[in-house]
């Protein structure tokens, strides 16, 4: 979820509008152009201009292909969102730096995400295969949108300010700087990898992405539902949905549903064209996620009984986290370096 020559920056601005992009499905010359779009948190190269009508994903001039393409679009959203939710929920260790209270594991996700953003962005730019471009698009817009979290960075910085007024702003600035470096490292890594080691878009079918994600999600769900407790969370940390005790399988499915819903909602919140300016679509999603997080925390003070309600916790971690886009913010920032200082100020102010 770019730092080229000056003549390439203009195209990069368009290529990095993470919340305002399109996917074009090629058709015969005599047929009208068919456009499948998702206002996701990561960009695909803008291949044709379209009218800003909502919802874009449902607009097409070929009615016979519309059901198939909408199904394909929905399938990719579900697969990438569920895979990212499974990884962050079930396979991310809990590392905390005790002296400062910094959540190291969650912070590393926000650094690893921009690295993968740079990798996927370079592959998407260089590949000539439409299906691989499409896969990179969904990886950046959906997977990394769930994998990284802007609202968590702001939320965690607020917690750190309670311990030390300087740690919170420093945490935001350092997170942004590390993420920007990781983004460039991802681009460089992928460029060297494609040139010297392996070209996946030329050696592997694009269908391997969908089938691989499907197999991974099914295995994780089976283990969460039928396996021993503790796969999703600490078994001693009891969670409830009303009066019902929630097991690992139900909690994971609820988180996946929240992430999918947030990804769809982002497609409406982020609509707009932002060539040569700040990507306000991404910022609207980030701002909405922060506001919703604050409101969700406010519920704890009004209704103390929901402190262990898994729906509230998953709303904050999965829904708000997926609605925001940290790697999207980094991608948009890196093609507008002049605005970087403005963004740093806004980040610190929100904290």
N, C-alpha and C positions, 0 to 999 in steps of 0.2 A: 502497500500500500505506500539525466535531466540537466545536470550541470554541464552543459555543452557550450558550443560556440554561440555567439550572439544571434546568428541567424536561425539557430535551432531553438532558442529560448521561446520565440513566438509560438512555435508549434508545441513546445513543451507546456506552455501555459494552458493550451487547449487540452493537451493530453493529461494534465494533472488536475483537472476539475473533477475531483473525486465524487462530488455529489451531483454532477450535471453532465451526463454523457449518454451515448447511444451505442447500441449494437445493431449492426446492419446484416441482414441475411440476404445473401446474393441470390438473384433470380435472373431469368433470361432477359435479354435486352428488350424484347417486345413487351414484357410484363411490367407492370408498375412496381416501383420500389417498395419493398416490404421492410418495415422498421420495427424492431423489437427494442424497447428501451426500458431501462430501470434507472431511476435517479439514485444510484447507489453511492457508497462512500468511497469508491475508487473508480478511476476513469478508464474508459477504453478510448482509443483514438476516434475522434469524431469524423465519421466517413461520409455523412450527408447531413444536410440541414433539415430540420423538421420544425413544425409549429409547436409552440409551448402549450400543449393541451393536456389536461389531466384526465384520467391516469394514462401516462404515455405507454405503459406496457401493454395496454389493451387496444392501442390504435394500430390498425393495419389496413392496407388496401387490398389484401388477398384473404377473403373470408374463408376459403377452403383450407388455408394453411394456419389460420389463426388459432384453432384449438390445439394443434400440435405444438406450435411455438410457445403459446402460453403455458402449456404443460411442461415443456422443456425448461422454460424460464423458472417456473415454480419448483420443479425438481432440483435444479441447481441451487436455488436459494435454500431449500430445505436441507440438501446434503451438506453444503458448505457451512451453514449455520449450525447444524447439529454436530458436525465434526469438530468445529471450533469450540462449541460448548462442552463437548465431551473431553477434549484435551485440557481446557482450562479448569474444568471441574474435577476430573478424575486423575489426571496425570501431572498436575502442577504441585510440586512440594511447597510446604509452608516454611519459608526462611524469613526470619525477622532479625534485623540488627538491633540487639537489645539496648545499647547505649542511646541510640537516637529514636528507636521505635519504627524505623523505616521497614516497610514490607518489601524485602529484597526480591522475592519470587514474583510478585505482581509488577514490581518495577522492571524486572528483567523482561517480562512479557511486552511491556511498552517500549523496550529497546529492541527486542528480537523482531517484533512486528514491523517496524520501519525497515529493518534489514531485509525481511522477506518482501516488503513492499518494493524495495529497490530491485531485488532479484526478479520479481514478477513484472515490474514495469519495464525492465530492459528486455525480457523475453517477449513481452507483448509488443514492444516497439519493433523488434528485429525479425520476429517470425513472419513468414508469408502465409501461414496456414490459418484460415478464419476460425476454425474450431479451437485451435490453441490460443488465439487471441481472445476468444470467448471464455475459455477456461481461466485465463489470466485475469480477465475482467471480473469474473465472479469470485475468484480467489481474493482479489484486492477489495472488491466492494462488499462482499458478504463475510468471507472467512476472517479477514483481518479486521473488519468492522466489529466482529464478535470477539476476536482474539485480543485486541487492544481496547483500552478504555480511557477516553479523555476525562469523563466525569470521575473515574476512580482517582486519577492523578490529582484533580482539584479537591476531591473529598479527603484524600489521604494527606494532602498538604494542609488542609484545614485542621486535621487531627494533630499534625506535627506542630502547628503554630501554638496549640494549647500547651505543648511541652517547652517550646522555645520559639519566640517570635521570629527568629532568623532562619530556622530550619525549613519552614514551609516555603517561603520564596526561593531559597536556595535549592530546595528539592525540585521545584518546578523548572527553574532555569537549567539545572543540571540534567533533568530528564529530557528537556527539549534539545539540549546540546548533544547529549549522548545519542539521542534518537536521530538527529540530523546526520551525525557522523556514521551511524549504523546504516542509514539510508544510502549514503554514498558508497559505503563499503559493499552493500548488497548489489548495487549497480556494477561496481568494479569486479566483484566476484563473479557475477553472472557473465560479464563480458569475457573474462579470462576462461571461464568454464566452457562457454560455447566455442571459443576459439581454439582451445587446446585439449579439451577432454571429451565432451559429449554434447550432442545437439538433440535433446529429447523430442523437439517438434518434428524432426526429420527421421527419427529412429523408432518412435513409439506412437501408437494410435491415440488420439485424444480421448477415445472412449475409456481408456484405462483410468482416467480421473474419476468419472462417474461410478464405475464399477468398484474401484478401490475405496472410494468414500462410502459406498453402500455397504461393502463388506465390513469395513471398520466400525461403522455405526451399529450394525447388527450385532457384532461381537461385543461391543461395549454395553449395549442394552441388555443382552442376555446375561452378561456377568453382573450388571447392576441389579437386575430383577431376580435372578436365580442364584447368584453368588453369595458369599458370606457378607455380613454387614461391614461397613468401613471402606467400601470401594469408592463411594462418592464423598463421604465426610466422616468425621470422627463419630463412631457409634455412641459415645458418651454424650454427644451434643444432640439431645433430643429436639426434634422439630415437629410441629403440628400444623395441620390444615384444619382449623377449627378444633373440634375435639378429636380428630383422627390423627394418630401417630403416623408420620410419613417415613416410608422406607427409602432405600437408595434409588430404586427404580423409579418411583413416583417423583422424587425430587429431581432426578436427571431429566425425565420427560417434561416436567414443568419448566425447567430451565431452558430446554430446547424450544418449547412452545413460546416462551417469552422472547428468546432470541430471534426466532422466525418472525414473530409479530413486530418486533422493533425494526427489523430490517425492512419489512414492507412499509411500516410507517415512515421510515426515513426517506423512502422514495417519493412521498408526498411533501414532507417538510422541506426537502432540499431542492425543490424545483427552481431552475433559473439558469441563465447563461452569464458567466463571470469572466469572460476573456479580458485579460489585462488588469484585473482587479482582484480584490480579496474574494475568496470563495465563500460567499455568504451562505450558500446552501449548507456547507459543512458547519459553519458557525451557528446557524440556526439549530441544527441537530445537537451540537455540543451544548448550546445554551439551554435548549429544551431538556436535555438529559440532566443537566445540573439542577435546574429548577424542580424537575420531578423527583430527583434524589433528595433535595431539601424538604419537599413536601412529604415524601415517604418517611423521612426521619422524624418529621413533625408529628406523624401519626403515633409514634412511640410515646410522646408526651401526653397526647390526648387520650389514647387507648393503650395503657401499659400492658394489657393482656396480649397484644399482638407482637410482643418482643420476640417470641419464638415461633411466630407464624411464618412458615416457609414461603408463602405467597408474597409477603412483604419483602423478605430477604431476597428472593429471586427477582422480584421487581427491580430492586436496586442493583443487584449484581449482574443479572442477565439482561433485563429489558433496558434499563438506563445505560448499562455498559455497552450494549449492542447498538443502541440508538446513537450514541456518540461515536466519534471516529478519531482516535489518536494518530494512527498512521496516516489517515487522510489529511489531518492537519499538517503533519510533517511533510507529506508529498506536496501539498499546496504551498507550504512555506518555502520549500527548497527551490521553487522556480520563481519565487518573488523575494529574494534575499533582502531587498530594501525594506520590506515590511516586517522583517524579523523582529526588530526592536519594538515595533508597535504590538506585535503578538506577545512578546515577553511581558510587556506592561499589562496587557489584557489578562494574561494567564495569572499574573501575580495579584491583580485586582480581584479576580473571581475567587481566588483562594482566601 
